[in-house]
Amino acid sequence: MLVWEVEFDAQAEDDLASLNTALRSRVIEKITWLKVNFDVVTPLPLTADWYGFYKLRIGDWRVIYDIDWEQRIITIVLIGHHTKVYKHL
């Protein structure tokens, strides 16, 4: 099993920094889990304006990410509450 790398866009870094400590820990834990288990996970694709991106559900929060299959890089694009995160386009 090959290792996946995780990168954060500037917006995702800001989003992560704005979360309270407990939620930030949950998000980091889930992203780490995704990185380690990515080869056995089925990514959840988004549609419409977000076509080509994927989501990771953490309770009421979502992590929106892109995948570079060739380079094995997961790029975190946005982190936000499910009622607001999809309105960032």
Rosetta blueprint (number, residue, H / E / L):
1 M L
2 L L
3 V L
4 W L
5 E E
6 V E
7 E E
8 F E
9 D L
10 A H
11 Q H
12 A H
13 E H
14 D H
15 D H
16 L H
17 A H
18 S H
19 L L
20 N L
21 T H
22 A H
23 L H
24 R H
25 S H
26 R H
27 V H
28 I H
29 E H
30 K H
31 I H
32 T H
33 W H
34 L H
35 K H
36 V H
37 N H
38 F H
39 D H
40 V H
41 V L
42 T L
43 P L
44 L E
45 P E
46 L L
47 T L
48 A H
49 D H
50 W H
51 Y L
52 G L
53 F L
54 Y E
55 K E
56 L E
57 R E
58 I E
59 G L
60 D L
61 W E
62 R E
63 V E
64 I E
65 Y E
66 D E
67 I E
68 D E
69 W L
70 E L
71 Q L
72 R L
73 I E
74 I E
75 T E
76 I E
77 V E
78 L E
79 I E
80 G E
81 H E
82 H L
83 T L
84 K L
85 V H
86 Y H
87 K H
88 H L
89 L L
